Amino acid sequence: MLKRHEVEVLLKAGHSHAEVARLTGVGLRSVQRLAKEVPAVHVDDAAERKQRRIGRPNVVENFRN
């Protein structure tokens, strides 16, 4: 999430896509994709993962009851 913010800040400062990719170590295609997306507002990784259901499902959760 912090790389995303770094890319957004550099793009907002007027750097080219290629230059942002070189400075951040992120691929050029990723920089182009991030330029089109809505800017990140918060950095709450745990809540974002839960909301978007990122990661492997918990196997034990079915047996808790």
HELIX and SHEET records of a PDB file:
HELIX    1   1 LEU A    2  LYS A   12  1                                  11    
HELIX    2   2 HIS A   17  THR A   24  1                                   8    
HELIX    3   3 LEU A   28  LYS A   36  1                                   9    
HELIX    4   4 ASP A   45  ARG A   52  1                                   8    
HELIX    5   5 VAL A   60  PHE A   63  5                                   4    
END                                                                             
